[in-house]
């Protein structure tokens, strides 16, 4: 099959969204936790987290245009902190449901049944049920003019991983931890297995 962009552009919006989202293949998926200045805890599922460097430890993620309120963006800019939390089969449905468009005053933690947890240092909530939890401070942002989106850079301040999950080389054993990956907006992968969930709505 050979497809040009012009051919793909004639497809309906849902087809194009699914095609271009799954095109890169399975990738990491995380729950990003933030807290608003009024105390509301926010949680959203993101599939765009990338490693940017180890000295200092930097991670980044992609945000859609700010033409509508983006709770994650506004909270992390206000507080300066956010968390990244890995997904696992035991919390998959709750994690996927956070992609629904909840109103600002609603905590996704409460709405989907996940537990917020705080450390002494981090001002943003972690997901207690997640195996790998990363606390970051906001470092910088980059406006991508081609489609009016934003790339957010965070500096790693602390990490929580289960005992025995890191080998002597520093590798985290995500297979043993059953860490999930995702392709597109709704297809989640584990080794040899995939789970497809319906489009989430409140």
C-alpha positions, 0 to 999 in steps of 0.5 A: 500500500502506498498512500500520499498525504493528499490521499489521506487528507480525503479520509474522514477526521476520525480515520485520519486521527487514528491513522496518524496516531498509530503510524509511529507504532506503540509508545510509552503511555503515562498518567500526568498528575497536576494540582490547580491553584484552588487545590483540584487534582488533575489527571490525564493520559498522555502518549507523547512523553520522551526522554530528553537527557540524563545530565540533567534528567529531562523528560518532555511531552506534547500538548495540543493547542491552547484554544480550549482550557488545558488543565494539565498545562495551566496547573503545571505552569501555576504550581511548577510541578507535575508527575508522570506515572506508568500504566499497568493492566490493573489500572488500565480502564481507569487510566483510559477514562481520564482522557474524557473531557471532565470539567475543571472543578472535577478531579479525575482521581475521584472520577475514575477511582485512582488514589492521589499520593504526595511526597514531601517534595513534590507539589503535584499528586502521584498515582498511588497505584502506579509502579513507576512515579516521577516528580518533575518541575517545569523547565521550559516550553516550545511553541510548535508553529506548524500546528499551534501545539506546545512541547513541555520540558520537565526536570526530574526531581525524584523517582519512585520505583519498586524494590528490585526493579532496577538492575546493576546497570541502571535498567528498569525492568518494565517487562516485570513491572507489566508497564503498558504501551499505546498506539493511537488513542485507544489501543494498549499493548503489553508483551504479546497482548493488546487491549482496545477500549472504546472512546471515553466520555464522562 
